[in-house]
Amino acid sequence: MKTYLKITIVLFTFSLFLSPAFSQDHSQLKFNCSLCHACETPTKSNPCLIVCPREKMMTVYISPAKSPAVIKMDKLKSVQDLYEPVIFSHRIHAEMSEMSGGCEMCHHYNPPGNVVGCDNCHEPTRNRTDISKPDLKGAYHRQCMNCHSEWSDNVSCESCHQLNESGKSAFTGKDYEKERVHPEMKVPSKLIFNTSYEKGKIVTFFHNEHTGLYGLDCKSCHQEESCAKCHSDEPKQKLEKASLELKHKTCSVCHDTKTKSGCESCHSSKEMTPFNHLARTGFELKSYHSKLSCSSCHQTKKVFTGLNSSCQTCHSGWNSSNFNHKVTGLILDEAHTEFDCSDCHANEDYSKKPSCENCHDDMTYPEFKPGKLIK
């Protein structure tokens, strides 16, 4: 009941703005200003009205990877004599939305169940009488142009629609399946920050480690960021002095930024070196393990506590007869392929160097290698 009442108030309020009489002072009315105004202090010259008041209810989530790659937007019969249907690259938009408003940026209303198509609510035929719910053409253009106009000057019809010059579709069925992907973004392997922290002014941020080793994706750190952050010709505004809490907002999701020991794990008097698993843990990551992300072994994300170095900690259901020794970085020669693991690895402790003494009196590892080392 409260939801319907709120919607009624919103629509009534919005309809009042259409009247010239309502352009007068209405600050005394008992309405929540944010129902219609996007800023805290609207003025007559800059009322900053929101595009359209609407309820947001998203109860369905599908990851971008499992969502449609492209969608053929061919419901608008009224424009087909002028333009081809828009081939909407859905997946690339879904991926980028995860760093800003998520699915709700477009799918603003979806009750429990399957994903609801736009035309379930917005009629394909032209309807200009009910401003509370635009027709499909209006909804499409409001949704797309409001976002694209933030970062691109090109919002002409031809920027999305291909002209239908011949009266026939210039696309084949295969054309509709082509997926556009975002150009690969060049990111630095590391960033160096000079801070005001007296006990360690330099912070070395290894971007490649966070995305590779630690298994983080863009949205783990980049939130509330729109396309306009990168795609804009507008000069960047000078940032106000940020609070200490705001400066550490992103990092504090994973890192301790409250205690002295937490500060010193990132702040140093000089540039830090990349993470070295052998130096920090005593367990060397050889050819196979060096390609894995931390979470492949440390199952709980962001909690990289020590593990038992026994192979059985992660690997089970194997024995010497079916184990591919190549993954350790050493291909066994024929003389050693029939041996049991414990013949070389005493007590099956694989964190220590293998022993050759059971068979060889004058040979030790690694001077003697029972096969070929690989990188």
Backbone torsions as a table, in degrees:
resi	resn	phi	psi	omega
1	MET	NA	-41.4	-179.8
2	LYS	-63.1	-37.7	-179.5
3	THR	-63.1	-46.9	179.9
4	TYR	-63.6	-37.6	179.7
5	LEU	-65.3	-41.7	179.8
6	LYS	-63.5	-43.3	179.6
7	ILE	-62.1	-42.9	-179.7
8	THR	-60.5	-43.9	179.8
9	ILE	-63.5	-43.6	-179.3
10	VAL	-60.4	-48.7	-177.1
11	LEU	-66.3	-38.6	178.6
12	PHE	-64.1	-45.7	179.5
13	THR	-61.0	-45.5	-178.3
14	PHE	-63.8	-37.8	-179.8
15	SER	-66.9	-30.4	178.6
16	LEU	-63.9	-33.3	-179.3
17	PHE	-64.8	-20.3	-179.2
18	LEU	-74.2	-19.0	-177.8
19	SER	-85.4	135.0	177.4
20	PRO	-57.9	-31.6	-177.8
21	ALA	-64.1	-28.2	-175.5
22	PHE	-81.7	-2.4	177.1
23	SER	-74.6	-8.2	176.2
24	GLN	-76.5	175.0	-178.9
25	ASP	-60.2	124.2	177.9
26	HIS	-130.7	23.8	-176.7
27	SER	-66.3	-18.8	-178.1
28	GLN	-83.9	-10.5	178.8
29	LEU	-67.8	142.7	-176.1
30	LYS	-86.1	67.4	176.6
31	PHE	-124.1	153.1	173.5
32	ASN	-76.9	116.3	-174.8
33	CYS	-56.7	-33.0	-175.0
34	SER	-68.9	-10.0	176.1
35	LEU	-65.5	-27.4	-177.3
36	CYS	-124.3	-27.2	-175.6
37	HIS	-105.7	137.1	-177.4
38	ALA	-87.5	-18.0	-178.8
39	CYS	-112.4	167.5	-175.7
40	GLU	-76.8	-31.5	-177.0
41	THR	-126.2	74.2	178.9
42	PRO	-68.1	147.4	176.8
43	THR	-124.1	172.0	-179.6
44	LYS	-65.7	-38.2	179.9
45	SER	-77.1	-27.6	179.3
46	ASN	-135.9	79.3	-176.4
47	PRO	-74.3	-13.6	-178.1
48	CYS	40.0	56.2	178.4
49	LEU	-70.1	141.4	175.6
50	ILE	-71.4	155.6	-172.7
51	VAL	-59.2	-47.4	178.8
52	CYS	-163.6	124.0	179.2
53	PRO	-67.8	129.0	179.7
54	ARG	-153.7	152.4	177.5
55	GLU	-76.1	140.5	174.6
56	LYS	-109.6	122.4	177.4
57	MET	-146.9	104.6	-178.7
58	MET	-119.5	112.5	-177.2
59	THR	-113.8	0.9	-177.3
60	VAL	-120.4	135.8	176.3
61	TYR	-132.3	129.0	173.6
62	ILE	-127.6	127.0	-178.4
63	SER	-63.1	149.5	178.9
64	PRO	-53.4	-36.5	-178.0
65	ALA	-62.9	-29.8	-178.2
66	LYS	-99.7	0.1	-178.0
67	SER	-87.8	165.8	178.8
68	PRO	-60.2	138.6	178.8
69	ALA	-70.6	-48.9	178.9
70	VAL	-134.2	153.9	177.0
71	ILE	-130.0	129.0	178.1
72	LYS	-87.2	113.3	-176.0
73	MET	-94.6	87.1	-173.0
74	ASP	-119.9	25.2	-177.2
75	LYS	-83.0	-17.4	-174.4
76	LEU	-88.2	90.3	-176.6
77	LYS	-67.2	-26.7	-173.2
78	SER	-70.1	-17.9	-176.8
79	VAL	-110.9	3.5	-174.4
80	GLN	-71.3	-17.9	176.5
81	ASP	-78.8	-14.4	180.0
82	LEU	-106.9	-39.9	-171.9
83	TYR	-130.8	154.0	171.3
84	GLU	-73.8	157.3	173.2
85	PRO	-61.3	146.3	178.6
86	VAL	-75.8	132.2	174.2
87	ILE	-95.1	101.2	-172.9
88	PHE	-89.6	118.7	178.8
89	SER	-78.5	87.3	-172.8
90	HIS	-65.5	-45.4	-171.5
91	ARG	-64.1	-40.7	-178.8
92	ILE	-65.5	-35.2	176.6
93	HIS	-69.6	-38.4	179.5
94	ALA	-65.1	-39.8	179.9
95	GLU	-64.2	-45.0	-178.3
96	MET	-70.4	-31.2	-178.8
97	SER	-66.2	-22.7	-178.4
98	GLU	-66.1	-16.9	178.4
99	MET	-96.0	3.1	179.5
100	SER	-133.3	-101.9	-173.8
101	GLY	-97.9	-3.4	-179.7
102	GLY	73.7	-163.6	-175.8
103	CYS	-57.4	-30.3	-176.6
104	GLU	-63.1	-16.5	178.6
105	MET	-59.4	-31.8	178.1
106	CYS	-117.2	-48.2	-179.0
107	HIS	-86.4	77.3	-171.8
108	HIS	-78.5	-17.0	-178.6
109	TYR	-140.7	114.5	179.2
110	ASN	-148.9	103.2	177.2
111	PRO	-68.1	169.7	-179.5
112	PRO	-56.0	144.5	-178.9
113	GLY	127.2	-145.6	178.8
114	ASN	-79.8	166.1	176.5
115	VAL	-67.8	128.7	-176.9
116	VAL	-87.8	130.6	177.0
117	GLY	-72.6	153.7	-178.0
118	CYS	-57.5	-38.1	-175.1
119	ASP	-75.2	-1.0	173.0
120	ASN	-68.3	-30.3	179.9
121	CYS	-113.7	-38.5	-176.2
122	HIS	-95.0	118.5	-174.1
123	GLU	-72.1	135.7	178.3
124	PRO	-63.8	-27.9	178.4
125	THR	-79.1	151.5	-177.7
126	ARG	-64.0	133.3	-179.9
127	ASN	-145.2	109.3	-176.9
128	ARG	-116.1	17.9	-177.4
129	THR	-96.6	-32.3	-177.1
130	ASP	-107.0	95.4	-176.2
131	ILE	-71.5	-15.5	-179.8
132	SER	-71.0	-21.6	179.5
133	LYS	-141.9	94.7	-177.4
134	PRO	-64.9	157.5	176.4
135	ASP	-70.5	178.2	-172.7
136	LEU	-62.5	-41.7	179.4
137	LYS	-62.4	-44.2	179.2
138	GLY	-64.0	-40.9	-179.6
139	ALA	-65.8	-44.0	177.9
140	TYR	-57.8	-51.3	-174.0
141	HIS	-69.4	-36.6	176.7
142	ARG	-63.4	-44.8	-176.5
143	GLN	-65.2	-48.5	-175.3
144	CYS	-74.3	-47.0	-172.6
145	MET	-72.5	-32.6	178.8
146	ASN	-61.9	-37.3	-179.7
147	CYS	-78.3	-48.4	-175.5
148	HIS	-66.7	-31.7	-178.6
149	SER	-69.7	-15.4	177.9
150	GLU	-70.4	-28.3	-174.3
151	TRP	-129.3	-4.9	-179.0
152	SER	-133.6	137.1	176.6
153	ASP	-80.6	-15.0	-176.2
154	ASN	-95.0	92.5	176.0
155	VAL	-121.3	30.5	177.0
156	SER	-72.1	165.7	-178.7
157	CYS	-57.4	-42.3	-175.0
158	GLU	-71.0	-9.8	177.7
159	SER	-71.4	-20.0	176.7
160	CYS	-121.7	-34.1	-175.7
161	HIS	-100.8	133.0	172.0
162	GLN	-90.6	132.4	-178.9
163	LEU	-61.9	137.4	176.4
164	ASN	-97.6	84.1	-172.0
165	GLU	-77.7	-30.5	-174.6
166	SER	-94.7	-7.9	-175.2
167	GLY	85.2	-4.8	177.2
168	LYS	-119.7	153.2	178.7
169	SER	-67.4	131.6	179.0
170	ALA	-86.3	-5.3	-177.1
171	PHE	-100.0	148.7	171.0
172	THR	-101.0	174.1	178.9
173	GLY	-59.3	-35.6	-179.1
174	LYS	-67.6	-31.1	179.9
175	ASP	-62.0	-31.2	-178.2
176	TYR	-74.1	-14.7	-178.4
177	GLU	-92.9	-7.5	-178.3
178	LYS	-70.6	130.0	-178.8
179	GLU	-106.8	131.2	175.0
180	ARG	-87.0	142.5	177.6
181	VAL	-122.6	152.3	179.9
182	HIS	-70.8	134.4	176.7
183	PRO	-54.4	144.7	-178.6
184	GLU	-60.4	127.9	-178.8
185	MET	-88.5	127.2	178.7
186	LYS	-77.4	117.7	-179.8
187	VAL	-118.7	143.3	-179.7
188	PRO	-70.9	149.9	176.9
189	SER	-70.5	-27.7	177.3
190	LYS	-152.8	158.6	176.7
191	LEU	-129.2	141.1	179.0
192	ILE	-112.2	125.4	179.6
193	PHE	-113.6	131.9	172.7
194	ASN	-98.6	118.0	-174.3
195	THR	-113.8	179.0	-180.0
196	SER	-99.6	6.7	-178.7
197	TYR	-71.7	116.0	-170.7
198	GLU	-62.4	-34.3	-174.9
199	LYS	-86.0	0.9	177.9
200	GLY	178.4	91.6	-173.2
201	LYS	-77.4	-21.2	-173.2
202	ILE	-100.7	128.9	174.1
203	VAL	-117.8	122.4	177.9
204	THR	-102.4	115.8	-179.6
205	PHE	-106.7	113.7	179.6
206	PHE	-90.8	96.5	-176.5
207	HIS	-63.2	-41.1	-177.6
208	ASN	-65.5	-30.9	177.9
209	GLU	-70.4	-38.9	-178.6
210	HIS	-67.1	-38.0	-178.7
211	THR	-85.2	-28.0	-178.2
212	GLY	-94.7	-68.4	-176.5
213	LEU	-65.0	-46.0	-171.9
214	TYR	-86.4	-3.8	173.2
215	GLY	69.6	23.8	178.9
216	LEU	-86.0	148.9	173.0
217	ASP	-110.2	178.1	-173.0
218	CYS	-55.0	-44.3	-173.7
219	LYS	-70.5	-12.9	177.6
220	SER	-62.7	-34.2	-178.6
221	CYS	-115.0	-36.4	-176.4
222	HIS	-91.2	105.6	-179.8
223	GLN	-129.5	152.5	-179.4
224	GLU	55.4	39.6	178.5
225	GLU	-119.2	125.2	-179.8
226	SER	-97.0	172.0	177.9
227	CYS	-58.1	-31.1	-175.8
228	ALA	-63.1	-18.6	-179.8
229	LYS	-62.5	-34.9	178.9
230	CYS	-104.1	-38.0	-174.7
231	HIS	-98.5	80.5	178.2
232	SER	-158.6	137.3	176.8
233	ASP	-91.9	-5.3	-179.7
234	GLU	-69.1	140.0	177.5
235	PRO	-63.5	138.6	-178.1
236	LYS	-68.5	133.8	-179.2
237	GLN	-72.3	144.0	177.2
238	LYS	-69.3	126.9	-177.4
239	LEU	-75.6	139.5	174.5
240	GLU	-70.8	158.9	178.7
241	LYS	-61.7	120.9	-175.4
242	ALA	-86.8	151.6	176.8
243	SER	-72.9	162.4	179.3
244	LEU	-60.1	-39.4	-179.6
245	GLU	-65.0	-40.9	-179.4
246	LEU	-67.8	-38.0	179.2
247	LYS	-61.4	-33.0	-176.2
248	HIS	-101.4	8.8	-173.2
249	LYS	-55.9	-49.6	-177.5
250	THR	-69.2	-45.3	-176.3
251	CYS	-67.5	-33.7	-174.7
252	SER	-68.9	-11.0	175.5
253	VAL	-61.6	-35.6	-179.0
254	CYS	-112.7	-30.6	-171.5
255	HIS	-104.0	151.3	174.3
256	ASP	-77.7	110.9	-179.8
257	THR	-112.0	12.5	-175.4
258	LYS	-103.5	-30.0	-174.6
259	THR	-105.8	164.3	-179.3
260	LYS	-61.7	-44.3	-179.4
261	SER	-64.8	-32.1	177.3
262	GLY	-67.2	-40.7	180.0
263	CYS	-62.4	-44.1	-172.9
264	GLU	-74.4	-10.1	176.0
265	SER	-75.1	-18.4	179.0
266	CYS	-117.1	-35.8	-177.2
267	HIS	-87.1	134.3	-179.2
268	SER	-146.9	166.1	177.5
269	SER	-83.3	-9.2	179.2
270	LYS	-146.1	169.3	-179.3
271	GLU	-64.8	133.9	-178.2
272	MET	-83.1	160.6	176.7
273	THR	-95.6	157.8	179.4
274	PRO	-60.3	161.5	-178.9
275	PHE	-64.4	130.5	178.5
276	ASN	-119.0	110.7	-173.8
277	HIS	-64.2	-38.6	-179.7
278	LEU	-66.5	-45.3	-178.0
279	ALA	-66.9	-36.6	-175.5
280	ARG	-85.6	-29.1	-173.5
281	THR	-121.6	-17.6	-176.7
282	GLY	84.9	0.2	-179.5
283	PHE	-114.8	115.8	-176.7
284	GLU	-80.8	132.6	176.3
285	LEU	-90.9	106.8	-179.3
286	LYS	-88.8	-167.0	-166.3
287	SER	-47.3	-47.5	-175.6
288	TYR	-73.6	-50.4	-175.7
289	HIS	-69.7	-26.0	-178.2
290	SER	-66.9	-18.3	-179.5
291	LYS	-90.6	-5.2	-177.2
292	LEU	-89.5	153.4	171.7
293	SER	-80.6	159.1	-178.1
294	CYS	-55.9	-39.7	-175.6
295	SER	-70.0	-11.4	175.9
296	SER	-65.2	-32.6	178.6
297	CYS	-106.0	-43.4	177.9
298	HIS	-89.0	92.6	-167.7
299	GLN	-59.9	-36.2	-179.2
300	THR	-80.8	114.0	-177.6
301	LYS	-60.7	141.3	175.6
302	LYS	72.5	-2.7	178.0
303	VAL	-119.1	90.9	-173.4
304	PHE	-100.6	67.8	179.6
305	THR	-82.1	165.1	-177.6
306	GLY	-64.5	147.6	179.2
307	LEU	-118.8	157.0	170.8
308	ASN	-64.8	130.7	-174.1
309	SER	-76.6	-1.3	177.0
310	SER	-67.1	139.4	-179.6
311	CYS	-58.5	-32.2	-177.3
312	GLN	-66.0	-13.1	176.5
313	THR	-59.6	-39.2	-179.6
314	CYS	-109.7	-31.7	-172.7
315	HIS	-108.6	129.8	176.6
316	SER	-138.1	164.7	177.8
317	GLY	75.1	25.9	178.4
318	TRP	-131.1	160.1	173.8
319	ASN	-145.9	178.4	-173.6
320	SER	-63.5	-23.0	-177.5
321	SER	-76.2	-27.9	-178.0
322	ASN	-115.4	6.7	-178.0
323	PHE	-82.8	129.7	177.3
324	ASN	-88.6	101.3	-174.4
325	HIS	-65.9	-14.7	-178.5
326	LYS	-59.6	-30.6	-176.4
327	VAL	-67.4	-14.5	178.9
328	THR	-84.8	-9.6	-176.9
329	GLY	98.9	4.4	179.5
330	LEU	-135.4	121.8	175.3
331	ILE	-91.9	116.4	-177.8
332	LEU	-67.6	142.5	174.5
333	ASP	-79.3	173.3	-174.0
334	GLU	-59.3	-34.3	-176.5
335	ALA	-67.4	-19.5	-174.1
336	HIS	-113.6	-5.0	-176.2
337	THR	-67.6	-23.8	-177.4
338	GLU	-90.2	-2.5	-176.6
339	PHE	-74.6	152.7	172.5
340	ASP	-82.6	151.2	-176.6
341	CYS	-54.5	-42.0	-175.3
342	SER	-70.3	-12.7	177.3
343	ASP	-66.9	-30.4	179.4
344	CYS	-108.1	-34.3	-178.0
345	HIS	-102.2	97.5	-177.2
346	ALA	-59.7	131.1	179.8
347	ASN	58.3	20.0	179.9
348	GLU	54.7	36.2	176.5
349	ASP	-95.7	101.3	-173.7
350	TYR	-88.0	1.2	177.4
351	SER	-83.5	-15.1	-179.6
352	LYS	-103.1	161.6	178.3
353	LYS	-63.0	141.4	177.1
354	PRO	-66.1	154.2	-179.1
355	SER	-106.1	135.5	178.8
356	CYS	-101.5	-4.7	-168.9
357	GLU	-66.7	-22.5	-179.9
358	ASN	-62.4	-29.5	-177.3
359	CYS	-118.5	-29.6	-172.9
360	HIS	-121.2	125.7	179.4
361	ASP	-80.6	-29.1	-171.6
362	ASP	-115.4	19.2	-178.1
363	MET	-127.3	141.0	177.0
364	THR	-136.8	155.5	177.1
365	TYR	-94.7	137.3	13.9
366	PRO	-100.3	5.2	176.8
367	GLU	-56.8	-41.1	174.6
368	PHE	-104.8	130.3	-179.2
369	LYS	-120.7	128.5	-178.4
370	PRO	-81.2	40.5	-178.6
371	GLY	160.7	-152.3	-175.3
372	LYS	-117.0	126.9	176.6
373	LEU	-75.9	140.7	175.6
374	ILE	-124.6	157.3	-179.7
375	LYS	-89.6	NA	NA
